[in-house]
């Protein structure tokens, strides 16, 4: 059906599709250029990136580091650039946004931290690979030096020209390159330059996954209640919201983070609304107040986007409406030592106390409380559908579905997880990178709870049908247990930026299939029994399916020899496809595993010859030559044919042997029948001879 639709497309549409595909392919090629090792160490121990930038491992820059996610910062010097530079070194836990490097570099603005280079470096301090970003160092003060500091003071008349306007116009440039920042906070905005000539510079957004380092203060209520790794990529309206929080802190001169836990911030925003918590009763200048009411609006339909913010800058008065008042009950519900007046707060508490929540839900008065206190037809519809489908569900699933019915725009909550569907890939990646494991994440996917979330908000979810289709593909992959599938495949399907998280690569940062082969070369001396583990197989299959999918039958075979042949097929294909250098270590490693493969040959002499030929390839690093030798179809077919002929000949000989042995078993009468036949023949011959002689003599006498 899809093929028929493609055939019916107009030439113009087909050209647009082709152009889009070509653009995507070009972007992929550009981004993949950052997936290689770009560092080199000199004989005297100095570390360089490419040709011109030196990194100084002994000079840390703690003000730019993010220790919670393993991000370290060090001084750097680029001979091509003026000013000072620094490098951010990221490990797996940070999940750096490597596919957005090109878009970030395309933004040419003095108000954005400049990125000069990026790629993988071999870090000599711990001899591990890190992903590095080299930036210009902003020489100035942060709006907030630390979570406990007072905000940077800017006079009321300068807030808009110095901070608001340049940041809004910068976000407009982000929109032009289809990039969302998702790391805007008071500690990522710098005021640089001399007094009276200050300039706001926004910090980078590439070193961690979207929103991973954001406090709930800078997130909208719905995204703030989700775990940081599960908030999803977000939108530019989320960036504007975060910017509004920063500007409010500067305007008020108050650090809203001070003395409050993330849970307290979430509770206050749910209880009182974002504007009330962030602005309070402070007097804000009229123009700025209008902007803050627009970007901090809790109603997604009323919250300002980039176009509205730009229009406001141009002088249009938009008069943002107040957010809809959160529905509150006439009488509170007592639960877990507290009283709850609204459904979002109750959903949050339910998700944190599953056993007690399940007991509360099963009480008849809970349903009565919902119906009597909230006159909302959509709420009634959601609960009716939920009760119909989930009344006999396990308590974890039941609580999750009830939370979705109460808070349809919040995350999916399940066994301590709180994740949006578009944030599941990042959340799973972060969990597995930190060693947390993916069992609960797999359960969430298997339970199809994301499908429930999408279905109840189908009209509000962009490309809901496409999302449901992707979720179904992930669930199908999850239930298959063979290497290349399972939770590992789901991880790489949903997070195109995740490095290969194989335990074999714990000291490497592998972002490409070519990098898999080079990393295997680095660890080849250990010669482990398994070459392609579950993570590596899934990573290759998702990133470059043609490199492994045709050989899954071999790779997942129960026959060890067939497995080795499959692995050689995969790695040889990678070496050819990406013009990888010789890998003598991998070649030697694979040869050490070829004994079962050689035993697949039937001819003993041929096995000896093959073992010698394979051994001769150890130092070459040419996997194609090894493959041609061990998977020579003509040689294998000839060996099989000779073996078949030998079996037939052997069967004939065995049958003859059996016949003779059967005769010998009757030794007493052996040859009697044959002797009688011979005697009879001899007698007949003698008789015939006598008769013939008699007739001849008789005839002669008559003459």
C-alpha positions, 0 to 999 in steps of 0.5 A, a space after each residue: 500500500 505504501 509503495 502504491 502511494 509513493 508511485 502516485 506522488 507527484 514529481 514535485 513531492 518526490 523531489 522534495 522527499 529525495 531532497 529531504 533524504 539527501 539532506 538527512 544523509 548529508 547531516 549524518 555524514 557531517 555529524 559522523 565526522 565527530 565520532 572519531 578520535 581527534 587527540 594525539 599525545 606527543 613524546 613529551 606527554 603533551 596532549 593535542 586535539 587535531 593540529 592546533 589545540 592543546 589540552 592541559 590535564 593539570 589545569 582544571 576549570 571547576 566552574 564549568 564542570 558537572 561532577 554529578 554526570 562525570 563531566 570534567 573541565 580543563 584549560 585548553 589553548 587553540 593556536 588559531 583563536 584569540 582569547 582563552 578556551 576550555 574543554 569539557 570531557 564527558 563520559 557515558 553518564 552525560 549522554 552528550 548530544 553528539 548529533 546536534 553539534 553541526 546545528 549548534 555550530 551553525 548558530 553564529 551569535 556573540 550571545 552563545 558560547 562558541 564551540 570550536 571542535 568536538 570529538 573523542 579523545 584518549 584521556 591520559 589521566 585514566 586511559 579512557 576515551 572521553 567525548 570532548 567539546 572545546 569552547 571559548 571561555 566566557 570571561 565574566 560572571 554567571 547570573 548565579 555563581 552557585 545554587 546558594 548564591 545571590 543572583 547577579 544584579 542588573 538594573 531594571 532599565 537594563 534587564 530587557 536590552 542586556 538580557 531579555 532581548 538578546 536571549 529571545 533573538 538567540 532562541 529564534 536562531 535556535 529555531 532556525 536550525 531546529 535545535 532546542 537548548 534545554 539547559 537554560 538556567 541561572 548558572 548557564 548565563 554569563 554576563 561578560 565584558 566591562 561594566 557598562 558594556 556587558 553582554 549576555 552569553 548563554 552557555 552550551 547545551 551539548 555536554 548532557 542530554 536535554 534537561 538532564 542537569 535542570 532543576 524542576 524550578 526551570 521546568 514547566 509543571 508537567 515536565 518538572 514532575 518527571 525524572 530529569 532523564 525522562 523529560 524528553 527533548 522538549 520544545 522552545 517554549 520550554 526554553 522560554 519558560 526557563 529563560 523567564 525563571 532566570 529573568 524573574 530571579 534577576 528582576 527580584 534579586 532572589 535566588 529561588 533555589 535557596 533552601 528548597 528541595 526539588 520536591 518542595 519546588 514541584 509541590 509549590 508550583 502544583 499548589 500555587 502555579 508557576 507565576 505565583 511561585 516565581 514572581 510572588 507579590 514582587 513588583 515587576 516593571 510593566 513591560 517585563 511583567 507582561 513577558 513573564 506572565 506570557 512565558 510562565 503561563 501554566 496553560 500550554 495553549 496560552 504560554 508564549 512561543 518564540 513568535 509571541 516573544 518576538 512580537 512583544 519585543 517589536 512593541 506589540 501588546 499581547 496581554 497574556 491571559 491568566 492560566 486556567 485555575 487548577 481544578 480543586 476538590 470541595 473536600 480534600 482526600 486524606 492520603 499518606 498523612 496529607 490532604 489533597 485538593 487537586 489531582 496532580 498532587 495526588 497522582 504524584 503522591 500515589 506514584 511514590 506510595 504504590 501499596 497504599 495507593 492501590 488500597 486507596 483506589 480499591 476503596 469505593 469512596 475514592 471513585 465517589 470522591 472523584 465524581 463528586 468533586 470534579 465536574 470534568 467530562 474528559 476526566 469522567 471519560 478517562 476514568 470510565 475507560 480506565 476502570 473498564 480495562 484495568 479493574 483486574 490489573 496488578 497494583 503497579 499497573 493499576 496505580 500507573 493508569 490511575 495516575 495517568 487518568 488524573 494527570 493526563 499531561 504528566 509523565 507515565 509513572 511506574 515503580 518509581 519511574 516517571 517518564 514521558 514517551 519521548 524521553 524513554 530512550 534517554 532515561 533507559 540509556 542513562 540508567 544502563 550507563 550508570 549501571 542501574 539496569 533496565 529491568 523496570 524499564 523493560 517492564 514499563 515497555 512490556 506493559 504498554 503503558 506508553 500506549 495508554 498515555 498516547 491513546 488518552 491524549 491522541 489528539 494532543 500528541 504530535 504524530 501520535 500514530 507514528 509514536 504508537 507504531 514505534 512503541 509497538 516495534 520496540 515492544 516486538 524487539 523487547 520480547 525477542 531474547 536472542 542477541 541483537 534484540 531485547 532491551 538493548 535494541 530498544 535502547 539504541 532504537 529510541 536514542 540515536 545519540 547513545 554510545 555503545 554501552 557494552 561492558 567490553 567498551 567500558 574504557 571506550 566511547 564508541 559512537 559509530 559501527 566503525 568505532 566498534 571494530 577499532 575498539 575491539 582491536 584495542 581490547 583484542 589482547 584479552 581474547 574473550 570468548 564472546 566477540 559480539 555481546 548483546 549490546 554490540 550486536 544490537 548497536 550494529 543492527 540498529 545503526 547499520 543493519 546491513 552489516 549484521 542482519 544478513 548474518 544473524 542466523 550464523 551469529 545466533 547459531 548454537 553451533 560454535 563454528 557457525 557463530 565464529 563464521 557469522 562474527 567474521 562476516 560482520 566484522 569483515 563487512 564493517 572493515 570493507 564498508 568503512 575502509 577501516 585499517 588492518 586489525 591484526 589483534 582482532 584477526 588473531 583473536 578470531 583465529 584463536 576461536 576458529 578451532 570449532 570452525 575448522 572442525 566443520 570440514 570433513 576431510 582430515 587432511 583438509 582440516 590440517 591444511 586450513 589450520 595452517 592457512 588460517 594461522 598464516 593470516 594472523 599478522 595481516 589484520 585483513 578480515 576479508 582474507 580470513 573470511 574468504 578462507 573460512 567461508 569458501 563456498 566452493 571448497 565447502 561444497 566440494 568437501 561436502 560432496 566428497 564426504 557424501 560420496 565417501 559415505 555412499 561408498 562406505 555404506 556399500 562396503 558395510 553392506 558387503 561386509 554384513 553379507 559375508 559375515 552372515 555367510 560365515 556365521 553358517 560355517 557348517 554348511 558354508 559352500 555346500 550349496 555352491 559345491 552341489 551346483 558346481 558338481 552338477 555343472 561338472 557332471 553335465 559337462 562330462 555327460 555331454 562330453 561322453 555323449 558327444 564323443 560317442 556320437 562322433 565315434 559312431 559317425 566315423 564308423 559309419 563312414 
